[in-house]
């Protein structure tokens, strides 16, 4: 998998203590993106998925896996492999994407790797970052147009259903 980086013990990329994988490569190139170094699909470094899994499971205090980027859905197969193991180990899975849920749902009908990643996702933060809608008051999002979706409920409804933090 081509990654921009890994973070062990993040508390800002979803609830609890999280292991974060920053996928390398993003075609969205949002103005004001806080990770523009992740855009180049040839940047970053290549790391075997097995090594990422080993590092993810090395900390017994980890609550969840966050897939960010770059764009995780541009490496859907590898991200899905990570998500499968995370869920098998009792971790929740958050995915941050510039794609809207509706686009992902349509692609999932055609591409099994996209469908697999979507099905392994608990919470999806969707939508391009829009600099004009930036707000520091948002929890887990960078701009007001982005949504935090409960994917199980969204898949059942066939449309985006907001996640309710409990």
N, C-alpha and C positions, 0 to 999 in steps of 0.2 A: 504494500500500500504506500502511496506517496503522501507524506504528511509534512505539514509545516512545523508541527511540534506536539508535545504531550505535556499535560499538567496533572500532577498527582495532588490531591487535596484542595481542589478549587471549591470555594464557597460562593462564587458569583455567577456560575454557569448552570444554575438550577438549584433546587433545595438540597440541603445536606452536604456531605462531603463527597465531591465528585471527581471522577477520573475523566479528563477531557482530551479528546483527540481532535486536533485541527487538521482537517483534510486539506491537501494542497490542490489548488486549481479552482477557479470560479469564473464563469463567463459573465456573471451579472455586473461586476465592476461598479458597485454602487458608489456614487460621489459621497465622500466623507467616511467611507468604510474604515473601521479601526484595525482591520487586518489586510491592507492592500498587498502586503508581501505574500499573501496566500493566493493571489490571482493567477500567477503563472503556473500552468499545469506541469511545467518542467522544473519548477523550483523545488524547494524543500529537499527532502531526502526519502529514499525508498527504504521501508522497514517491513520485514515479514509480519503478517498478521499475527502469527504465533508469538512473536516477541512482544507485540502490543498487548496481547491477551495476558501474557505472563506478567507484564508490568501492571496491568489493570488489576489482576488478582493478587498482587503482592501486598496490598494493604487491606487488612481485615476491617478497617474502619470505613471503607468506601461504601457509600449509599447508592451511587448510581454512575452511569456512563453518560457523558454528554458528547455528542458528535457535532462539531462546529466546523468552521472553515475560514476560508474556502467554502466550497459547496459539497456537503456530504453526499447528496444525490448524484453528483458527477462521479462518485466512486461507490455507488450503491452496493455492489456485490461485496466488497471488502467491509464496508460499514455494516452491512447486514450480518456478516460473519461475526463481527465484534458484538453486535447487539444480541445475537442468538446466545452466545456464551454468557454475556452479562445477565440476561434474563434467566438462563439456566442456573446461575449462581445467586439469584435473588435480588439482583440490582435492577433499578428502574432505568429506562432509557429515554433521554431527551435528545431531540435533534433540532438544531438551529439551521434554517434554510432560507434562502432568498426566494425560493419558489413558493407559490400559493398552494394550499392544500388541494384545491380543485385541479390544478395542473398536475400535481403528483398523483392524484386519484386517476386522472385520464391516462397518464404514462404507466401507471401500475396495471392498467388493463392490457397494455401492450408489452411491457417489459417485466419479466419475472423478478429480476434483481431489485427493481424499484418497489414492486409489490412486497417482496420479502422484507426490505428495510422498513417500509411503512407498517407492515404487520408486526414488526418487532419494536415499534416505537410506542412509548406510553404518552409522551407529551411532545408536540411539535410547535416550535416557535416559527411561524411562517411569515413571508413577505420580505420584499427588498427593504433595505435600510433607506429611508428618505431623509436626507439632511434637513430639509425644511420642517420636518415633523419630529425632529430630535427632542427628547425630553429626559432630563435626569431624574424625574419623579417616577419613571416607569420601572417596575420590577421585572427583570429578565428580558426586557426588550430595549431596543435603542431608539425606535421611532414609533409614533402613535398609530401608524397604519398596520403595524405588526400585531399578530394574534397569537395567543397561547392556547393551543387546542388539545383537548382530550381525544386521543386518536381512537380509542375503542368506541367511544360515543359517536365520534365523527364518522367512523366507518359504518356504524349501524344506521345513522341518520342519512348518510350519503352527502353530507355537507359539514362544514366546519362547526364544531360545538366547543365553546369556550371551556377551558379547564378551570375548575373551581378549587383553589387551594384550600385544603382543610387543615 
